[in-house]
């Protein structure tokens, strides 16, 4: 057994790297993954220089330390402090669109936001917003966008029929 291990030290390092990488899946802290990278490079050193255990250790330790200092903080920052993913109708709030059918306080209007057509109502419930006006979404009420105007009507958008109407 000891003879095989001495002759195949690279396999032992590779096994250690695999075990550390699998353990990382349980911790999700990126520390064990950086140690696995060190063990992986130690496996490479062991494959090239099989009789130099000290070299395997140095290469593995230097790699692991470099990964812990240089790469791990970047990964942690990217994963834990990235932009918040907005799902459902929340992704529409704050976006701008164009009124395609005049918006009345009692509803019945529509606005194009990105490529989607939304029913819309004015934010103050007394205004009428003409077709072609640029609006911004203040909130979503059920499936209705609550909007307010941000500019004058766009003349090239006036009288443009809604999709499916001729």
C-alpha angles and dihedrals in degrees: 000000000000091000091053092048092050091049094044103036089138089065091053091051090047090051090051090049091051093048091050092048091051091047088053089065088065097045102036089196097116091229096103090044090058090049089049089055089054092050090048092055089046087056089054091050090048091052092052099036105026097172098048105086091163090057092051090053094047094047092047095046094046092049093047092047092048091049092048093050102037110024107028096061090052092050094047092049092048095048101039101033103037125123116292115256110235114206135186117006093337090083089068097057110106094016122119129232143165126259109240097175120032112266117227128187089248091056130242096124128115137206133197112228112182103318095329129096115220132185107241145192131189118263095234097046092226104068128090116214116204125227113270095033117133110236137181124221112244097178144333120250108192102305094336124099113224104213143177128201120258100178146006120284116287105237094209090057095053118110092010107148121236116253110280094022123101 
